[in-house]
Structure formats: structure tokens, C-alpha cells
Amino acid sequence: MSVFSDNIKVLRGKKMVTQQELAETLIITRSRYVSYEDGRSEPPYDVLIKISKYFHLSIDLLLTIDIRKYPLDEILRLPDNRIVLPIMVDQSGNNSIEIIPQKAAMGYLSGYSDPEYIENLQRISLPFLTNGKYRAFPAQGDSMPPFKDGSYIVGKYVENIEDLKPNKSYIFITLDDGITYKRCKAKKENSITVSADNEFYEPYDIDLKNIVEIWQYASGIFPEEFEADHPQNYNVKDMFLELRKDIKELNHKISGNS
């Protein structure tokens, strides 16, 4: 028997699936799967990856950690168990930054835990970013000034929610909104209050259960045609802010008279 064979037996038991059902999911025969649980043989890479994805547990943990010694819920939240792959450096020793392309941004929620998705991302290096794991996310919409469509926000991976600091900017990956760039305003027991840098948008709470990943703002990558907003653009924003304020006051008056 091996750590791996013991682990997959325990995990299968927790999922309450039979050997036949799991073998069918992995598209292999039952006898072949049984040989893995018995420790008589080891799965090839392609099957090992399928097993890792099925149990949502990294290959490293499957092969090296006896999961019976730890609460499974805690193991699943270990930073190293996320597909935030080991820090990679270029030939000069600079950290490599994984780029989430614009066209693949919508698929990030399903791809962040897929080793193939992460490993196939393009990478760049910025020599002034060190000591951390970095990833660049595409900016979308108008709630992320000065980041416009076509620019990228580089974030440093945050391992613990307790490390969030008030008034610092973060990229939140959530089940509801996907990739969103917001400023942390306050931490609550079960949620985080965030706000957009564009004052047109009001602060709101993100439920901790909806948060998949958090990346602290580290740098920005702007397209060549990037230009700072002109004064007249701010005047338009101010106009909308005043309009929203007037609508609020009108609603309060109507509510008070009803």
C-alpha cells in the first residue's frame, strides 16, 4: 500500500461512490482502478490528473500527504492545494507573471483549478516584482479607473483573508462576479465590504463563501494608447453622481410622504 492508494480509497469513501462508478468517471475499467487502490500499480499521468480534478486535490497532496491525519475541509483550503502553481522564474531570476487573456477571462472560474489551463497561460516578467506569486487579470468595464478595457491588473496572491488591509486594492475572484477589482473597505465576520474606485458605484458586501481567490494589487499593464481621463470626462462623472444623489433624495421624500 502507498500514501496515494490510501488517499484515493479514503476520498472515494467520503464521496460515497463505488469503485465501478469512479472507474467509469475516469474512463477506465474497474479492475484497473482497483489495482490503484490496492497499490498493485500506479496510474499514468493522464489518469492521475483526472483523479486530481475529480477529488479537487492537488497531485502533490495526493502523492505525499496522508489525508487521514488532517481535517479534509482544511486540506482543501491549503494555499498549496490551489492551482496557484509553484513560483516560476525566468533565466534572469525574475518572477514569472501568468497572464489571463481577455478572451479566456470568462473561463477563469472553471480554469483556475485546471493544471492544463494554468500551465498554458502566457508569462511575462517584471523585475521589480519579487517574493510572491503573481497573476495578471484583464480589466473590464468602467468601475476600475484608471484601468480600462485592454489593460491588465497584476495581483499578488493572498493566502489568508486575515491579511487584507483596509483601503488597499485587490482582485477578488468570486462565484457571482468572476474577476472584479475593488478596494477593501472593511472586514466583517462573514463578508468583506468593498468599493469601486469609480465613485458612481456604491460599496457592497462580498460573502466570504463566494470568494475563490484574492490577489493584492501590485502593478498595472496599460495599452500603448492609454491616456489619462480628460477633465471633461470627470465633469460627466460628477454630473451622474449628482443625478444619483438627487434621485436618492427624491426617493427618501416619496417614502416619507407615503
HUCORJO-V270152 format. One record per residue. N is the residue number from 0. PHI is phi in degrees with one decimal (none if undefined). PSI is psi in degrees with one decimal (* if undefined). OMEGA is omega as a letter, one per 20 degrees, with the letter a starting at -180 (none if undefined). Layout:
# HUCORJO-V270152
((N:PHI:PSI:OMEGA) (N:PHI:PSI:OMEGA))
This chain:
# HUCORJO-V270152
((0:none:153.3:r) (1:-131.4:169.4:r) (2:-58.0:-42.4:a) (3:-62.2:-47.9:a) (4:-64.2:-39.3:r) (5:-64.3:-41.4:a) (6:-63.3:-47.1:a) (7:-68.6:-28.8:r) (8:-67.7:-43.7:r) (9:-64.7:-45.5:a) (10:-64.5:-39.9:r) (11:-63.9:-39.4:r) (12:-63.0:-39.9:r) (13:-68.1:-30.7:r) (14:-82.8:-10.4:r) (15:56.6:49.1:r) (16:-119.3:151.8:r) (17:-82.4:165.1:r) (18:-61.0:-36.8:r) (19:-65.6:-44.0:a) (20:-63.2:-42.9:a) (21:-68.7:-39.3:r) (22:-60.4:-41.2:r) (23:-65.6:-37.4:r) (24:-63.7:-38.5:a) (25:-82.8:-5.0:a) (26:59.3:49.7:r) (27:-137.3:170.4:r) (28:-77.9:158.3:r) (29:-63.1:-42.1:a) (30:-62.1:-35.6:r) (31:-67.7:-42.4:r) (32:-66.0:-41.6:r) (33:-58.0:-35.0:r) (34:-64.6:-27.8:r) (35:-73.3:-42.9:r) (36:-68.2:-32.1:a) (37:-80.4:-11.9:a) (38:79.2:13.8:a) (39:-81.1:-20.4:r) (40:-151.9:166.3:a) (41:-117.0:143.0:a) (42:-72.6:148.3:r) (43:-69.2:169.8:a) (44:-55.2:-43.8:a) (45:-64.4:-38.6:r) (46:-72.6:-37.6:r) (47:-60.8:-40.7:r) (48:-64.8:-41.2:r) (49:-62.3:-41.4:r) (50:-64.3:-41.4:r) (51:-61.0:-45.1:r) (52:-66.7:-38.9:a) (53:-63.3:-43.3:a) (54:-91.0:-2.6:a) (55:55.2:43.3:r) (56:-133.2:135.9:a) (57:-65.3:152.8:r) (58:-59.5:-38.1:a) (59:-58.6:-46.4:r) (60:-70.0:-37.9:r) (61:-59.1:-37.1:a) (62:-90.6:-20.9:a) (63:-122.6:-19.3:a) (64:-113.0:128.3:r) (65:-77.7:100.5:a) (66:-68.0:-12.9:r) (67:-68.3:-17.8:a) (68:-88.0:-4.9:a) (69:-132.5:150.4:r) (70:-63.0:124.6:a) (71:-59.0:-37.9:a) (72:-60.7:-35.9:r) (73:-73.5:-37.5:r) (74:-60.8:-41.6:a) (75:-65.6:-16.3:a) (76:-102.7:-0.5:a) (77:-60.2:134.1:r) (78:-53.7:-40.5:a) (79:-71.6:-14.1:r) (80:-84.1:-17.0:r) (81:-70.6:156.8:r) (82:-84.3:52.1:r) (83:-96.8:87.9:a) (84:-60.4:160.0:r) (85:-49.9:146.3:a) (86:-59.7:127.3:r) (87:-109.2:145.6:r) (88:-124.8:156.8:r) (89:-86.0:-172.6:a) (90:-64.7:-21.9:r) (91:-91.9:-0.2:r) (92:88.3:8.3:r) (93:-84.0:144.9:r) (94:-62.2:138.1:r) (95:-88.2:137.0:a) (96:-108.1:122.7:r) (97:-79.3:132.4:a) (98:-104.0:121.7:r) (99:-88.9:107.5:a) (100:-66.2:154.7:a) (101:-53.0:-45.8:a) (102:-70.8:-17.4:a) (103:-103.4:1.2:a) (104:-61.7:-39.4:a) (105:-65.5:-25.9:a) (106:-93.0:6.8:a) (107:-65.0:-37.1:a) (108:-61.1:-33.8:r) (109:-91.3:-16.1:a) (110:-98.9:-18.7:a) (111:-62.1:-25.4:r) (112:-101.5:9.9:a) (113:-102.4:110.8:a) (114:-54.3:-38.2:a) (115:-66.0:-40.5:r) (116:-60.5:-48.0:a) (117:-68.5:-43.7:a) (118:-66.6:-24.9:a) (119:-89.5:0.2:r) (120:-69.7:145.5:r) (121:-70.1:156.0:a) (122:-134.5:147.1:r) (123:-132.6:171.1:r) (124:-129.3:135.9:r) (125:-121.1:112.0:a) (126:-60.8:-20.9:a) (127:-87.1:-2.7:r) (128:-102.6:115.3:a) (129:-135.9:172.0:r) (130:52.3:60.7:r) (131:170.2:173.5:r) (132:-106.0:123.9:a) (133:-119.1:148.2:r) (134:-146.7:143.6:a) (135:-108.7:129.0:a) (136:-115.6:142.6:r) (137:-72.4:139.2:r) (138:-83.2:141.4:a) (139:-141.2:142.9:r) (140:80.8:-171.3:a) (141:-114.2:16.8:a) (142:-95.3:6.6:a) (143:-122.0:42.0:a) (144:-60.4:143.7:j) (145:-87.9:13.7:a) (146:-81.2:124.5:r) (147:-113.6:170.3:r) (148:-53.6:133.1:a) (149:101.9:-16.1:r) (150:-97.8:168.0:a) (151:-127.8:144.3:r) (152:-109.0:120.3:a) (153:-91.0:125.4:a) (154:-120.1:151.2:r) (155:-103.1:129.3:a) (156:-60.0:131.5:r) (157:-104.2:120.2:a) (158:-79.2:-37.1:a) (159:-126.8:136.2:r) (160:-60.4:-28.9:r) (161:-62.2:-18.8:a) (162:-81.7:-7.2:r) (163:-66.0:140.4:a) (164:-117.5:138.1:r) (165:-58.5:140.7:r) (166:69.9:7.9:r) (167:-93.7:150.9:a) (168:-93.8:142.4:a) (169:-141.4:155.1:r) (170:-98.2:115.9:r) (171:-100.1:127.6:r) (172:-102.5:112.0:a) (173:-124.1:156.9:r) (174:-67.4:-28.4:a) (175:-83.7:-46.9:a) (176:-109.2:-5.0:a) (177:71.1:-126.4:a) (178:-89.6:121.4:r) (179:-141.7:136.7:a) (180:-105.0:116.2:a) (181:-143.0:164.6:r) (182:-100.0:131.6:r) (183:-75.3:124.0:r) (184:-102.3:-39.2:a) (185:-162.6:149.2:r) (186:-105.2:129.9:r) (187:-114.4:-180.0:a) (188:-62.4:-43.2:a) (189:-122.5:8.2:a) (190:-156.7:171.3:r) (191:-127.4:130.6:r) (192:-87.8:126.2:a) (193:-128.1:162.0:r) (194:-143.9:153.5:r) (195:-84.9:152.4:r) (196:-72.1:-20.3:r) (197:-81.6:112.0:a) (198:-67.7:-7.9:r) (199:-63.8:-26.4:a) (200:-99.0:137.3:a) (201:-84.3:152.7:r) (202:-61.9:156.0:r) (203:-153.2:169.5:a) (204:-101.4:140.9:r) (205:-109.2:122.9:r) (206:-67.1:133.1:a) (207:-59.0:-30.7:a) (208:-67.5:-20.9:a) (209:-89.6:-7.4:a) (210:-84.9:125.0:r) (211:-96.4:-48.3:r) (212:-145.0:158.2:r) (213:-134.4:133.8:r) (214:-128.6:125.1:a) (215:-80.1:136.4:a) (216:-56.0:131.2:a) (217:-124.4:-35.0:a) (218:-168.5:175.1:r) (219:-133.4:149.6:r) (220:-121.6:115.8:a) (221:-108.3:147.9:r) (222:-67.8:162.7:a) (223:-60.6:-33.0:a) (224:-85.9:9.4:a) (225:-60.3:132.5:r) (226:-137.0:143.9:r) (227:-64.5:151.4:r) (228:-59.8:138.7:r) (229:-78.6:156.9:a) (230:-53.1:-37.7:a) (231:-65.1:-27.9:r) (232:-66.2:-38.4:r) (233:-67.8:-34.1:r) (234:-62.5:-38.5:r) (235:-64.6:-42.0:r) (236:-63.3:-43.5:r) (237:-59.5:-38.1:r) (238:-63.0:-43.6:r) (239:-66.4:-37.7:r) (240:-62.9:-43.4:r) (241:-64.7:-38.9:r) (242:-64.1:-42.4:r) (243:-63.3:-40.0:r) (244:-62.1:-43.3:r) (245:-63.7:-39.6:r) (246:-64.4:-40.2:r) (247:-61.2:-47.3:a) (248:-62.8:-38.7:r) (249:-64.5:-41.6:r) (250:-63.1:-39.7:r) (251:-63.6:-41.6:a) (252:-65.1:-42.1:a) (253:-64.1:-42.1:r) (254:-64.9:-35.8:a) (255:-72.4:-26.4:a) (256:-89.2:-13.1:a) (257:-88.5:*:none))
